[in-house]
Amino acid sequence: MSVVAGADLDAELRPMVAHAWQVLAGVSDPEIPVISVVDLGIVRSITTAAHGLEVRVTPTYAGCPATHVIEADIIAALAAAGLAARVVTTLSPAWSTDWISVHGRARLKEYGIAPPGQDAVDADSGCRSQSLQFYPACPQCNSKNTERLSQFGSTPCKSLYRCLACREPFDYFKPL
């Protein structure tokens, strides 16, 4: 989690903000239902405001088609918990895959999506690389003998790969 709230947050409001974080940890990303919006790192902060809570979110990319669904899911989950809130979308700084939590990365792998930047090796040298010519380890068998089939997978933020060891196709969450 990034910011829970401002340092000057009234002590009586801290439990409400902490509760809101707990609630949002149960709100799934609509495109990848095994990861929460908190673990995905798109919930940037929760603060108090005159109308209740203000939840700042940064979508995974500016044109993300799920942004409105995520906002509605956040408001509905908080309302069900008795918390009034509004969602503010912030595009700067841009979302980064570095914001995905360790738990979120594990959930992606369990779901069959290779997490960004994890166990990636350079296609030529076999070494870990930040270049665009690297191949992620297979989330099924952990083999690093994989090939990219398409720059785009099931969503624009993923690429489609295939494991040459177990022959299973899988999505790779592109690092940003």
C-alpha positions, 0 to 999 in steps of 0.5 A: 500500500502506498499512502494510508492518509495524511500524517495529520489525519485525526486519530478517530478517522484512522480506523475508518481509513484502515477499514477502507483499505481492508475493504478495497483489498477484497475488490478484484480487478475486473480483467484479472479477478484473482488480484485485488485493486490494492495488490495491483497497485492502482489504489494510490491513497485513501484520505478523508474529505467533507463528503466521506472518503476520497480514493485516488486511483491510477489506472494501469494505462490511460485508455484502460477500458475497465477504469469505470468498472473499477471505480463503480466496484470501489464505490459499491464495496465501500458503500456496502461497508457503510463508507461514503466515498468518491473516486478520483482518477490520477494519471500522474505519475503513470502506473507502473508494474513496480506497484504490484505487491509481492502478494499480487505477483504471486497471485498472478503466477498462480493464475497462470499469468507470468508476472512482470519482470519476474524470472525473465531472461534475455533471449540471446544471453540467457541473463536477466535483462530489462531489454524488450528481447527477454522471455519470462519463465513459464508460470506452469512449469517455471521453464525459461525456455519460452517464446513470444507468440504475440505482442498482445495477449488477452488484454493490451497490458499482456503479451502471449507466450508459449512454453517450449518445455510444457507447450502451454500458452500463457500471458505475460504481464508487460513491465511498465 
